[in-house]
Amino acid sequence: MNQQRRYRVGIDVGLYSVGLAAIAIDDNEHVEEALPTELLSVMSVIHDGAIDPDSKFADSRKLKAGVARRTRRLRKQERFRLKSLDELLVSLDYPIVDPDDMKRRAETSLH
């Protein structure tokens, strides 16, 4: 006959690691008072705590991603505002001048 074991599982979450343990306990009626009898399995998982290894400072990957996301949104919004400004100027019959064309004209007028 296969006898069932009583056991408890423990998890310890730290900043840079997670500890796991499975411990067999005795047959005490009150589980809170049961004593450990055997270590079934113990494991520790080490991780970097989401700190970016390429950073000089202790910046998290989430912080870096947030900066990149805000920069992308800022540039996208800037392109949208400039496009809207160009459309407004065209609708009011103002010419849109190409900066490269202005630079070429300035260079040819100097020579």
C-alpha positions as CSV (number, residue, x, y, z in Angstrom):
1,M,0.0,0.0,0.0
2,N,1.3,3.5,-0.9
3,Q,1.5,5.7,2.1
4,Q,0.8,9.4,1.5
5,R,3.3,12.0,2.7
6,R,2.5,15.2,4.4
7,Y,4.6,18.1,3.2
8,R,4.7,21.9,3.0
9,V,6.1,24.1,0.2
10,G,7.8,27.3,1.1
11,I,8.7,30.2,-1.2
12,D,11.1,33.0,-0.3
13,V,11.1,36.0,-2.7
14,G,14.1,38.3,-2.5
15,L,15.3,41.2,-4.5
16,Y,17.8,39.1,-6.5
17,S,16.7,35.6,-5.9
18,V,13.8,33.2,-5.2
19,G,14.1,30.3,-2.8
20,L,11.9,27.2,-3.0
21,A,11.7,24.4,-0.5
22,A,9.6,21.2,-0.1
23,I,9.7,19.8,3.4
24,A,8.1,16.6,4.7
25,I,6.3,17.1,8.1
26,D,5.3,14.6,10.8
27,D,1.7,13.4,11.3
28,N,0.7,15.9,14.0
29,E,-3.0,16.6,14.0
30,H,-2.4,20.3,14.1
31,V,-0.6,21.3,10.9
32,E,0.7,24.5,12.6
33,E,2.5,22.4,15.2
34,A,3.8,19.7,12.8
35,L,7.6,19.4,12.8
36,P,9.8,18.9,9.7
37,T,11.1,15.4,9.2
38,E,12.9,15.6,5.8
39,L,14.0,18.0,3.1
40,L,12.4,16.8,-0.1
41,S,13.7,19.4,-2.4
42,V,15.5,22.8,-2.0
43,M,16.3,25.2,-4.8
44,S,17.5,28.8,-5.2
45,V,17.0,30.8,-8.4
46,I,19.3,33.7,-8.8
47,H,18.3,36.6,-11.1
48,D,19.5,40.1,-11.8
49,G,16.6,41.9,-10.3
50,A,15.6,43.5,-13.6
51,I,18.7,45.8,-13.5
52,D,20.1,46.7,-16.9
53,P,23.6,45.2,-17.1
54,D,24.6,47.8,-19.8
55,S,23.9,50.8,-17.6
56,K,26.5,52.6,-15.6
57,F,23.9,53.3,-12.9
58,A,21.5,50.9,-11.3
59,D,18.7,51.6,-13.7
60,S,16.0,49.0,-14.2
61,R,14.9,47.7,-17.5
62,K,11.5,49.1,-16.9
63,L,12.9,52.6,-16.4
64,K,15.0,52.4,-19.6
65,A,11.9,51.2,-21.5
66,G,9.8,54.1,-20.2
67,V,12.4,56.6,-21.3
68,A,12.5,55.1,-24.8
69,R,8.7,55.0,-25.0
70,R,8.4,58.6,-24.0
71,T,11.0,59.6,-26.5
72,R,9.2,57.8,-29.3
73,R,5.9,59.4,-28.3
74,L,7.5,62.8,-28.2
75,R,9.0,62.5,-31.7
76,K,5.8,61.1,-33.1
77,Q,3.8,64.0,-31.6
78,E,6.4,66.5,-32.9
79,R,6.0,65.0,-36.5
80,F,2.2,65.2,-36.2
81,R,2.4,68.9,-35.0
82,L,4.8,69.9,-37.8
83,K,2.6,68.1,-40.4
84,S,-0.5,69.9,-39.1
85,L,1.3,73.2,-39.2
86,D,2.4,72.6,-42.8
87,E,-1.2,71.7,-43.8
88,L,-2.5,74.9,-42.1
89,L,0.1,77.0,-43.9
90,V,-0.8,75.5,-47.3
91,S,-4.5,76.1,-46.6
92,L,-3.7,79.8,-45.9
93,D,-1.7,80.0,-49.2
94,Y,1.7,80.2,-47.5
95,P,4.5,78.4,-49.4
96,I,6.2,75.5,-47.7
97,V,10.0,75.9,-48.2
98,D,12.3,72.9,-48.4
99,P,15.3,73.6,-46.1
100,D,17.7,71.7,-48.4
101,D,16.5,74.0,-51.3
102,M,17.2,77.1,-49.2
103,K,20.7,75.8,-48.4
104,R,21.5,75.2,-52.1
105,R,20.2,78.7,-52.9
106,A,22.4,80.2,-50.2
107,E,25.5,78.4,-51.4
108,T,25.0,79.4,-55.1
109,S,24.3,83.0,-54.2
110,L,27.7,83.2,-52.3
111,H,29.7,81.9,-55.3
